[in-house]
Every structure is written in C-alpha cells, then in structure tokens.
Amino acid sequence: MPGLDIRNLFLRDRKRNFFLLCLPALLALDLKSLARASIAEKLGIMGRLSFAKLEDLQSKLGVTAGSVNPFAVMCDARGEVKIVIDKNIANCDCFNAHPMRNDRSITISGAELLSFLAQEKHEAIVFNFASI
C-alpha cells in the first residue's frame, strides 16, 4: 500500500492527562526526552510520560490495544485527549492508518486528517518529533 506508515501512542502523565501521538512508524521516540522537550509545556505535560492503561484506552478512545488511531478522538466527547501529529504526517500527501480496527487500513492526506480532527473539535498540535 503506497504512503507513509504511521504509529500511534496513547500516553498519560502523572496527573492523568492523556495524549495521542501520531508519528512515522520508523521514527524512534524517547518518552523521557519528550517530557523535557519544549512541546511538553505547550501540551501541559506534568512529569514523566507512560503508556495509558487499557481501561483508559477503551474509555477515552473506544479502541483496544493495537487499534489506536487518530480517528479514535471522535469517541473523546469530553475533549480529554490532546492529539499531537508529527509534521511529516501533517504535510504528507498520503499516509496509512487503521480506521478504528487493526485489520483494515485506509490512506488519506495530512490535510484531510487535520480537517477531520477540527470537525471533531480536536485541534491537533503539529510537532517535529525528530527534533527531540
């Protein structure tokens, strides 16, 4: 399937703030460095980051482990999850993502994703994760 492959991380900080990070599949990310990066203050990250519990994943995003995807914010009616998109995805002509289940994939553009997120009242923060 042509297009950039992505991975999605559902994280929480020590104050139980939740974050959905979307980044290129092959990009390494150090969570300790992210918690100290300039973006941490903008996101309101308090302390270290860790993967959210399965119960939180299901209650906040309505998906199971292995199915985390940027479209899941439509299940976050309270707006409790902050979504951060890597700049390479936001600017991409086409990338591949799971549409709420991990046995399917769709290809869309970064602009289409940002439009969808705005319609769902989740303004994405675009960040260059490679800069960490």
N, C-alpha and C positions, 0 to 999 in steps of 0.2 A: 504494500500500500504506500503510495508516494506521500511525502510530507514528513514533518518533524514529529518524532515520537516524544511524548511528554510523560512526566511522572508527577504525582500529586501527593503532598504530605499534609496530613491533618495533625496539627500540633496544638499544644497548650502551654501556658506559662504557669508559674507558681500561684498566680491569682485566679487561675481558671479562665483566662482569656483564651479564645480559640482563634486559630489561624489556618487558612488553607493556602498552601504554597503550590504553585504550578511552575515547574521548571523543565528544561530539556532533560530527557531521560539519561543522557550520558554526562550531565554536569554534576560533579561532586559538590556536596554541601556539608559544611561543618556547622552543626547547630550551636555550638559554643561561640563560634565566631559571629554567627548571625545575631545572637543575643547581645553581642557587644558592638555590632555594626551601627552605622548612622541611621539605618532604617528602623532599628529597634525602638528608638524614641518616638518616631513618627507613628509606629504601629501601637505604641503603648505596651510593649513587651516588658513584663515585670519579672526579672530573674531569668533563670535558665529555661530553655525550651525542652519539651519532651513530647513523645507521641501521645496523642489523646487516647483515652480508654475506649474500648469497643462500644461500651454503653453510650458514651458521648458521641461517637461517630454515628451511631444509629439514631440517637435522639435529636442531634443537631442537623445532620445531613441526610438521614434516611437511607444510608447505604451500609453495606457490610465491608469488612476488611477485604482489600483487593479491588474494590469498586469505587474508591474515592475519585472524584472527578469535579471539574469546575462547575458543571451544571447542577450539582447537588445543592448549591446555595439556594435553589428555588424552594427547598424544604426548610430553610432557615428563615421563617417568617418574622422572627424577633430581631433579626439582624445581628446576631451574636457572634458570627464568624466573619473575621476580616480576611479578605482574599488578596493575595499578592501574586502577580503574574510576572514571570521573567520577561524582560524587554524583548528577547528574541522570539518569544511566543506572541507577545502583543503585536509585534511588527511582522509576523510571519504570514505569508500568503496562504499556507495550508499546514495544519498540524493535525495529528490523530489523537482522539480522546475516546474514553469509554462513555457511552450515554446512559449512566446510572446502573450499568451492569458490566461485568468484565468479560463477557463472552461476545461482545459486539464492539465495534469501533466506528467512529464517524470522522470525517475530515472536514474542517472548517478553517476560516481565516482568523487571525488575531482580532481584526476589526469586528468580525461577527461575534466573537466571544465577548469582547468588551461591550458591544451593543446589548447582547443578551443579559449580561451582568447588570448593566444600567437599568434595563427593563425590570429586572428582579430587585431593584433598589439595593444593589451591592456594587458600589463604585470600587473597582479594582485599583489597587496601588501597583503601578508598574515599577519594577526594580531590576537592576542588573545584578543578578546573583553571582555572576562571575567576578564581580569587583570585590567580593569578600575574601 
